[in-house]
């Protein structure tokens, strides 16, 4: 649940309380106007422009404050209407939200109090109060009944009274019992009585709402299915009420009372249900579009439900991945599967739980429109596509019916049970025509009807549309047939064979196109706007067409036009989503007609409409742009970029920006290139808009890891802006900052530093030291210092930025939180993990409150905190957080989004810390394969995932497998990034480590010397990465028995780290432990012991007594004591180490096992006579 409030600076803030304790709040009850503030207006800050909505918002906020409430809720701006799942859940939760409100304010626009008398007198308002339309609305019934406190206000915001003081008057107006108005429990009123309360009420928007507004009143929860009609909704509600003794079912559509024909196929389907004695019975209905596959499946569903009350019937929309998963989410709710009400639940895990539950039930599943989903498990999880193999129950109690137009799909799904649909028989077609006409055919019409049906090839969809046209227009069958003949030649001329399978008969080549042309002719005479809508619909995707795209002089005019299209059976309504669908054959026929009659003009008109409603790339608009993107992309892909077409250019740019925000960089790149090339041609290569588009394209390259390509474009933009605008112009400075960021990714940190210092100093002079742009440049420079290992310098800058932002912007401003997170990251590098943890917790909690638990920035802060837990050795805590981040990221961003893949890789790394190498391997293989598919085999993130997998192989002792991957990574990085790039050097170091595991010490030494020398040259002798390479070489010397050489290097590393990082930094302690190990091999046991004790005690103080690193030093010290024949001390220490590891790491961790084996071995030696 989201709630609104004003913060200390007077800013309106929308806070998401999902998963948290909801504070006390006020709630508004009102009638919608045409100028309501919506959720996107709150996010964009434009809510004040909605005059009527803003007036209500201010009223509710002020009244809440007077009542001691900080938070308030208004439906128009607290529910994301573009998120279909959220909208459906909100309808089912609405009663409870009103019931839980501390105050409910009823704002009555049609009740006025003109006098200034206080208190307000009944004579001033009672007449208009009795006549208020608020008492006639369906939804206001629960808004009156549910809350304990309901207060009524006039349009002047003057209080009239409350539910308690006005109960008798409200009872007289509504006939609702006084006991109900006085909040007696609703179960004390029988169902029939509660249903009567709504009988005289109406709902403004959709006919089904008059049923859905009863859900809370009747204590029923059921998925909404707008477009089903009021009667269907009533039937489903009744079924829900009766379901206490029946198996739960979901059938999205009511039984078709006009279903005719297909008796033999119907009998065959019913006979084959549940016929497999060993596992699930699968059946497939296959046939061309328009042959009635869905209607046949629907009839089977309802008949099965009627015959067997113990059998659940579950309808699944399998037309695409999103629809299938939404269907499973509805099933989870219906079956009360754990996690159904968790917005952050992993949908694939939810599907698995559903499948387990369904497999234990007597159940019929119907997968409608199975066309575009994966049929078999590939075992690789390389895409996000729904995999039917993982979505089907495996039980003889279950049957599954698929509908599809594809014969190969049918064979793959149900090879033994395929029911093919072709054209109707003449008798069945005649029955359908009569049923659809809602009248019998006269004897004189019989022959004409037969000729008509033959012309329509007995295709059910064509027959249905013909009947709808005849009925809507009032013409006779003979008149329709005559007019159809006139249109036949035009239909043939402008359409190919649109049917998805060959139909028999001597009819027109495309009966759907023929009936469509005639319907359009009649619709134009009936409602020209409706015909215009059809042509606009032809220029976008055919599903989920938002009504916002359909412009009209008034909402009523739009509704009238849609009703005409519905009357002619050309659209399917989705009022819950405020959207329409059209059948694919109708859509294709429309486009065919437009190809001869203005396709270009209608595409342009559609682009204009899309541009009118398409949002910017703000995160809060994601639900909206994700629904509109398919339509915008369709329109753009079916039109040509023209340098004079500013609207197409603007829409392409907006789509590219939202795709970029969604991590769909390749799609964004394609559009950015179009925009750039068009602007070059129209405006010139050095026009500011052209340069902006080049910079956008560079950003896309940057996110794809194509840093050399990004560099070229960034240099071009920077140099051109310097020439055209001047070196100190803000746009020039921005391009310099972008180039510096690219240098940073290329490992060219000195080049990045020079640019960033220049940008920072110029901004300080031009804009001031506390300007947001200046602070951004300081933060960028701090990041470069961080990469250079200059953590103290980074810390100073980060503190300065953080404190200035706190003062200028506020402690909870997003930019302030980013600077706090940057400082926390610096603390983590400095080994100040407790300090880092405190800051990361602060950032995470503030972002949860301000942005919501599922906001991308919140997820980043959770991941940072989890990484800190990993540094602290709190691997279980890290695991829990990473799992939570992954679940939310999958839901909000998608399973293959780069952020999701990063969080999965982090979890795998945690598993590696826990010694769960097989679990780590599975995740890393998944990340690697998905990265290859989504980003490319040579993308930096893909190479990172390969390196991570190689590291796990190394832990598993699979050194040959590790070597192969590491060689591949190293070679690719050399080619893509250069031999001296830090990432390339890391891969060389990893390969050297594997050589060491293989005992190939000379090969390891050669690589490590090369890495060390290059690091010294590229990064500096005291850079942390250089010191790591020296330590690695020392380790190789150690393994070669060259202990004096190892000692020299270890001393050098230790002393440098003491100076640069401090004596108690974790890296310094690691180098001291390495030197102690070298002393031990040299037989200098006293020196080794002293160092080891120092390391262990410091780790106890800095990291904690049970930190894995502390336990490692304890383990090492035990071995040193054993080497000195101090067996009793050694045995006591190794036993303590084992017990601590057992408690901290778990019995199965390799380190625990190692301590256990050592302990048993030493005990055995003692029992054999050693002291």
BELPEFEN-V60848 format. One record per helix or strand of 2 or more residues. SS is the DSSP state (helix for helix, strand for strand). FROM is the first residue (numbers start at 1). LEN is the number of residues. Records with the same first field share a line. If there is no record, write none. Layout:
SS: FROM-LEN / FROM-LEN
This chain:
strand: 2-5 / 12-5 / 25-5 / 71-3 / 103-5 / 150-4 / 159-4 / 281-7 / 312-6 / 363-6 / 398-7 / 418-4 / 545-2 / 572-3 / 579-3
helix: 39-6 / 47-3 / 51-16 / 75-4 / 84-17 / 122-9 / 133-4 / 140-6 / 167-8 / 178-4 / 186-3 / 191-6 / 209-4 / 215-4 / 230-16 / 263-10 / 293-15 / 321-14 / 347-13 / 388-3 / 407-7 / 426-12 / 443-13 / 460-14 / 477-18 / 511-16 / 528-10 / 547-3 / 555-13 / 575-3 / 584-13 / 599-15 / 619-19 / 646-16 / 665-19 / 688-16 / 707-19 / 730-16 / 749-19 / 772-16 / 791-19 / 814-16 / 833-19 / 856-16 / 875-18 / 898-16 / 917-19 / 940-16 / 959-19 / 982-16 / 1001-18 / 1024-16 / 1043-19 / 1066-16 / 1085-18 / 1108-16 / 1127-18 / 1150-18
